[in-house]
Amino acid sequence: VNDVLLGQAIASLPPNRREVILLSYFLGKNDPQIGELLHLAPNTIRYRRQTTLERLKKILEALGHEK
């Protein structure tokens, strides 16, 4: 992660949420692939990704990250 604040925000996530974000956005895996790796349903992965993105947005806003 090249952006320091983004890296800090991602590092602050719980491990199970961080895994989904890293696998999805940094390794280019889709929901079924991530689900297979983590032994979870694709719908669970989708939910975790969506809620984690919302959480990351709030963290970044609190850290004063520019849009």
N, C-alpha and C positions, 0 to 999 in steps of 0.2 A: 504494500500500500504506500503510494508516494505522498499522500496527504497526511500530515502528522495528526491533525485533529480527527480525521476519519479513522486513522489507525487507532487512536486512543478510544474513540467511540466504539469501534468494533471490539477492541480488547476488553472493554467494560461489559460486554454482553455475556450472558450465561453461555457455557460451552455448547450446549445443544442448539442455541440460536446462532451463535457465531459460526458453527459448522455449516449450517444451511446457507448463510450469506456468503461465506468463502467458497463453498462448492458451487453455488449458483453464479455469483458475479465474477469471481476470480478464476474459477476453473471451468466455467461454461457448461456445467451440468444442468440437465433439466430435472423437473420434479420426479418423474419415474426413476431416473438414474440415481438421484439423491436418496429417494425412498428405498431403493434396493441397497445402497451402501449403508444406510442407517437403520434398515429393517423397519421402515415406517411407510404408511400409505401415502401416495402422492398428494392426497387432499390434506394430510397433516403437514407435509412439507410446504404446500402452498400457503396454508394458514400461518405457519411459523414465519415464512418469508414475509408475508404481508404485515403481520403484527410487529415483526422485528424491524422492518423498514420504517414503520411509524415511530417506533421507539428510537431508532437511530436519528431520525429527523429531529425529534425532541431533544436528544442529547446534543446534537450538533448545534441546534438553535441556542441551547443553554451555554455552549462553549463559544458562541459568537461566530460560528462558521458562516462564511458568505455563501449565498446561493449560486 
